[in-house]
Amino acid sequence: MTHVQILDTTFRDGQQAVWGMRMTAGMALPVAPIADRTGFDTIDLTASSLFEVLVRTMRENPWAGLDAMVAAMPNTPKRAGMRSNASVTFGITPDALMDAWMRQLNVHGIRSTWVYDVLFNIDKMLRLAGIAKEFGSTCAGALMFTLSPVHTDEYYADKARRLAASPDIDSILVYDTAGVLEKERLSTLIPALISVSQGKPIEIHANNILGQSGKAYLDAVDLGVTVLHTSNKPVANGPAVPSTQMTCHNLSLLGHTHGVDTALLDPVAEHFEKVGRTMGWPVHLNNEYDALAVQHQIPGGMVGTLRQNLAQHDMVDRLEEVLWETATVRRELGYPGMATPFSQIVGIQAVLNVVTGERYGRVSDEVVWYAAGHYGEMVAPIDPNVQDKILSTPRAKELAAKPPEQPTIEELRKRHGTNDDDELLLRALVPETDLKRMRDAGPLKTVFPLLSSPEMGQVVDLMNTVNAPSLQMAIGQMSVELHKKGY
């Protein structure tokens, strides 16, 4: 029997994977106090990519939303995550700005963090963990899991050993973006990690893309994992992690214990099901096992992005070809782990190869930076012929010869015209036009009006019923025209 801690990802990874990071504070605040009483070990709350979407798409100040959510959940540690060398962008962010991100998240009440780097720039990960420790926050060092010939148990154990040796790392997080972990691999991987982790807990986060992560969680617990990442049912499964409801049911059935008050899960589920259906967003997803997904290992949410890219060229019918090409590009680039930024970098290059009809005829700047080693030490060498193609153009040679700049925080404040680091982070990472639209939208909206008004609910039902972007109604002298958002 094992006591398992449950980390809730509903407000961050769940809605990120299923709703494209569009959950606003007003959508979440009504049930935040309930989540706070549920007994979660930690509540995963935010990340830099959410900040960008909230500003650019939802026109909401993410700092104000974060403050409101933290205040609504005073009893449970709130977590934020970050890449060690980049924030929002698929490129590279100056170290000084990453340090500012970690500081400001903690200033705003974050007390649990997780840091990752797909190429394992561990020095950078530990530098950020040290900043978290200045605020008394915990930090999980993440192992971004992927299947490849070079990502062996020994490879991951070496990284875990180096992370666990730091007093600033409190746990080791196995993060399976593609949901490919199953019992056979877990049975060797988890013991290898436990043997080098100096007694620090092992966490697991596995997106349920292949429909097997719920079973993998139970196998992982049998092997010594003590922290599971779950999400409330409406935004669980599919490209997100297994549901809290089923995970807790399975744990209890097998004799394990947890601290979750499962009676408090249903009101949260009912609320978010209403939010999702009102906005026309998916809820209660489930995926079938797809052997092709094991080959390309693209995180579930990104398949939709690739489909959109192909739609711009009227080539959606070639999606499967792009997925196969993604698997090939990944192999040729030396098997980078398929998490941000490399899932995007590899996937976009695959799209370019298919759309142009010439493999590596067009290459993104990010692929050049990767080939030049600017992201860090590669897991395995790039195919020599591909390396030559990537670096053959004059622009590629220029980019390869110019490492990313590393300005100081003082230089960044001067460049962006502010000494307020909250504002600095927004100005450095989001275009000013988007920030202006966010400010013009007014102060933080702490309620979700479409749920608070029966009349608005009827309008939403009507628009969801009509299979058209707009609707015109005329009754006597009165005429009303309704448009779906985005049209």
NORWO-V756901 format. One record per backbone hydrogen bond with DSSP energy under -0.5 kcal/mol. NH is the residue of the N-H (numbers start at 1). CO is the residue of the C=O. Records with the same first field share a line. If there is no record, write none. Layout:
NH = CO, CO
This chain:
4 = 2, 257
5 = 226
7 = 5, 228
8 = 6, 42
9 = 230
12 = 9
14 = 9
15 = 10
16 = 12
17 = 13
18 = 14
19 = 15
20 = 16
21 = 15
22 = 19
26 = 445
27 = 24
28 = 24
29 = 25
31 = 28
32 = 28, 29
33 = 29
35 = 31
36 = 32
37 = 33, 34
38 = 34, 35
40 = 35
41 = 6
42 = 6
43 = 77
44 = 8, 42
45 = 79
46 = 79
48 = 81
50 = 47
51 = 47
52 = 48
53 = 49
54 = 50
55 = 51
56 = 52
57 = 53
58 = 53
60 = 54
62 = 60
65 = 61
66 = 62
67 = 63
68 = 64
69 = 65
70 = 66
71 = 67
72 = 68
73 = 69, 70
76 = 73
77 = 41
79 = 43
80 = 112
81 = 46
82 = 114
83 = 86
84 = 116
89 = 87
93 = 85
97 = 94
98 = 94
99 = 95
100 = 96
101 = 97
102 = 98
103 = 99
104 = 100
105 = 101
106 = 102
107 = 103
108 = 104
109 = 106
110 = 105
111 = 78
112 = 78
113 = 138
114 = 80
115 = 140
116 = 82
120 = 117
122 = 120
124 = 121
125 = 121
126 = 122
127 = 123
128 = 124
129 = 125
130 = 126
131 = 127
132 = 128
133 = 129
134 = 130, 131
135 = 131, 132
136 = 133
137 = 132
138 = 111
140 = 113
141 = 171
142 = 115, 140
143 = 173
144 = 142
145 = 143, 175
148 = 146
152 = 150
156 = 152
157 = 153
158 = 154
159 = 155
160 = 156
161 = 157
162 = 158
163 = 159
164 = 160
165 = 161
166 = 163
169 = 166
170 = 139, 168
171 = 139
172 = 201
173 = 141, 171
174 = 172, 203
175 = 143, 173
176 = 174, 205
177 = 145, 175
179 = 176
186 = 182
187 = 183
188 = 185
189 = 185
190 = 186
191 = 186
192 = 188
193 = 189
194 = 190
195 = 191
196 = 193
197 = 193, 194
199 = 194
200 = 197
201 = 170
203 = 172, 201
204 = 227
205 = 174
207 = 176
208 = 240
209 = 207
211 = 208
216 = 212
217 = 213
218 = 214
219 = 215
220 = 216
221 = 217
222 = 218
223 = 219
224 = 221
225 = 220
226 = 202
227 = 202
228 = 5
229 = 204
230 = 7, 228
231 = 242
235 = 232
236 = 233
237 = 241
238 = 208
240 = 237
242 = 206
244 = 231
247 = 243
248 = 244
249 = 245
250 = 246
251 = 247
252 = 248
253 = 249
254 = 250
255 = 252
256 = 251
257 = 2
259 = 4
261 = 38
262 = 260
264 = 261
265 = 262
266 = 262
268 = 264
269 = 265
270 = 266
271 = 267
272 = 268
273 = 269
274 = 270
275 = 271
276 = 272
277 = 273
278 = 274
279 = 275
280 = 276
281 = 276
284 = 234
285 = 236
293 = 290
294 = 290, 291
295 = 291, 292
296 = 292
297 = 293
302 = 299
303 = 299, 300
304 = 300
305 = 301
306 = 302
307 = 303
308 = 304
309 = 305
310 = 306
311 = 307
312 = 308
313 = 310
314 = 311
315 = 310
318 = 315
319 = 316
322 = 318
323 = 319
324 = 320
325 = 321
326 = 322
327 = 323
328 = 324
329 = 325
330 = 326
331 = 327
332 = 328
333 = 329
334 = 331
335 = 330
339 = 337
342 = 339
343 = 339
345 = 341
346 = 342
347 = 343
348 = 344
349 = 345
350 = 346
351 = 347
352 = 348
353 = 349
354 = 350
355 = 351
356 = 352
357 = 353
361 = 358
362 = 358
368 = 364
369 = 365
370 = 366
371 = 367
372 = 368
373 = 370
374 = 369
375 = 369
376 = 373
380 = 334
383 = 332
387 = 383
388 = 384
389 = 385
390 = 386
391 = 387
392 = 389
397 = 393
398 = 394
399 = 395
400 = 396
401 = 397
402 = 399
403 = 401
412 = 408
413 = 409
414 = 410
415 = 411
416 = 412
417 = 413, 414
418 = 413
421 = 419
424 = 420
425 = 421
426 = 422
427 = 423
428 = 424
429 = 425
430 = 426
434 = 431
435 = 431
436 = 432
437 = 433
438 = 434
439 = 435
440 = 436
441 = 437
442 = 439
446 = 444
448 = 26
449 = 447
451 = 448
452 = 448
453 = 449
457 = 453
458 = 454
459 = 455
460 = 456
461 = 457
462 = 458
463 = 459
464 = 460
465 = 461
466 = 462
467 = 465
468 = 466
471 = 482
473 = 480
475 = 478
478 = 475
480 = 473
482 = 471
484 = 469
487 = 484
